[in-house]
Amino acid sequence: MVVGDVRGSGLPAFGHAAVVLGAFRGSAYRNLSLPGVVSHIANASYWNMAQIAEAEPDCNESFVTALVLDVRDDDHSVQLVNYGHPPPMLLRAGHVRTLEVSDPALPLGFGAPSESEYQVETFDFGPGDLLLLYTDGVIEARDRRGTFYPLADRLGAWTGTGPESLVRHLHDDLLRHVVGRLSDDAVMIAGTKSSGVRGAAASR
């Protein structure tokens, strides 16, 4: 799985997102390891941005934060590489754990690293656990007093079941927090592992 956030907006942002998604999908056909996948994505993103920057100098400041995750069917874990993106949250029996990696990679666009430069980190993710991915538009959303949306607290207080219910709850709660208006794009993706992975997503 991959979730990302492009710095900027408009056609350049769509272009950067398309390159990341294309590289991710292309790597799946090659059956690469997770370090191979992230290296392929990083190289495609870097060279795309480098080429555009020759004609558009302002694009030198573009980058993409992203999470790339591997959820396997044969064990109760999730492996991930974090390119400077807000870390996933894992909900288990009412307790929230933030899956912070010890060595996050630079956001996409800052280099063309090799597979050996990436550190894959593994976290428990078993049946009944719920994994939440999101962009900074969620946690940086402010209410009228300027208070950031307390995602971890709201996740821990949720008493429903299933990823669809969670995403609907957080979506509605976030809009109440900002009184119906978000100033940035916001994405939430929730998934649970039973027989395989199933999930739900919401975006603005």
N, C-alpha and C positions, 0 to 999 in steps of 0.2 A: 504494500500500500504506500501511497505517497500523498502528502498534503503540503501545500506551499503557499507563499505569499510574495507577490512581486512588488518591489518598491516602485511606485509610480502608478500611472493610470493611462487609459486610452490605448491606441493601437500598439505602441511599444510594449506596454505591459502584456497585452494579448500575445504579441509575438514571443516574448520571453517565456510565458506560460506554455505556449504551444511547443517550443523547443524542449522544455523540461518534460512535458507529457509524452512527446514523441520519443525522446531518448529512453524514458522509463518503459514505454510499451515495447520499443525495439529491443531493450535488454531482456525482456521477458521471453521473447522468442529464442534468445540465445542461451537460456537456462544458466545465467551467470550467478555466481555467488553474490551475497549482499555487498561485499566490498567492490566486486566487479560492477554491480548495478550502479552504485553511487559514484564510482569513478567515471563510468560512461556518462551519467547525467551531468556530472561536474564539468567534464571535458566539453561536452556538447554545448552547455550553457556558456562556458568561458569563451570558446572560439566564436560562438554566435555574437556575444556581446563585443568581443574584440573587433570583429568585422564591422558591426554596426557603428562602433565608436570612431572608426576611421572617417565615416561620412557625417556622423552626428556626435560631436565631442561631448555633449551633455549626457550621453548614454554612459560615459565613464563612471557615473555615480549610480548606475543601475545595479541591482542585485536581487537575489531571490532567497528567502529563508525557506527551509523545507525539512520535513521529516520523511525518512524512508524506513518502512517497517516490514519485517518478515514474520508472519504468523504461520506456524507450521501445524500440520494435522497430527504429527507423530509425537508431540510433546506439549507440555503445558507452559509455554514460554512465548515471549515476543522479543525479537532482536531488532535493534534500531540503530540508525545513524542520524544525528541531529546536525543540520546545517544552520545553526543559529536561530532555530525556530522555538516558540514557546513549547515547553515539554508536555508530553501527554500526561493525563491523570488516570489513575486506576482506582475504581471503586470496588471494594470488597467488603461485604457485610457491614455497610454503613461507614466504613473507614476509607478516607481518600489518601492515596499515595501519589506524589508527583514523581514521574520517572525521569529524574535528572541524570544525564550522562556525565561522566567525569572528564571527558575530553571532547567537547563539541567541535565540529568542523566549522570552518569559515562559511558564510553564506555563499551560494552559487554565484559565480561571476568573478571571484577574487583569485582564481588560479586554475591550473589544469593538473591536479594531483594524480598520483598513481594509486593503485589498489592498496599498496602497502602502507599508505599514509592514513588510512581510515581505521578507526577503532570501533568495532561492532560491540555493542553492549547488550546484555541479555537480562530480562526481567521476567518474573513469574506472571503468567496470564493463563488461568485455568478456568474450567467450567464454572459459571456463576459470576465470574469477574466481569466488569464492564470497563471498557477502555474508551476514553474521550480524547479526541484530537480537536484542535481549534486554532484560530488565528489570533493575532494580537488585537484585532478589532473587537474581540469579545472582552478580553481582560482590560483593555484600555478605554472601554466605553464608560462615560461618566454621567452621573446624575446631575441635577441642577445645582447641587452644592459642590460639584467637582470630585465626588467620590468615585473611585474606580469600581467596576462591577466585581463583586467578591465571588468569583467562579468556584473556587475550592469549597467555600462555605455553603454555597447554594447546592453544589453537587452532593456534599455530605449530608445535607438536610433533606434531600429528595427521598421519598418513600415509595415510589412507584416501582414498576418492573418493566424490563425490556428497553432496548435502545430507542425504539420509536417514541415511547412514552417520555424517556429522558430528554430527547431532543426537542419534543414539543414543549415540555415543561421549561427547559432552559431558554428556548426561543421566546416564549411568552414572557418569562420572568425578565429577560434582558430588555425587551421592549418596554416593560413597565419601569425598569430602572432608568432608562433614558427618556421616559415619557414619550415613547413612540418614534423617536428620531435617532438614528445612528449616524455618526459623523465619518465612519470608515467602514469598509467592507468587513463582514464578519462571517466566518464559517465554523460550524460545529459538526463533527462526525463521531458517532458513538457506535461501538461494536461490542458484541459479546461472543464468547466461544462456547458452543455446545457441540453439535455435530457439524464441524466447520465453523465459519465466522459469518455472522449476519449483523447488519448494522442499519443505521439511518443517518441522514445528513440534513442540515439546514444551512442556508446561506442568505446573505442580503447583498 
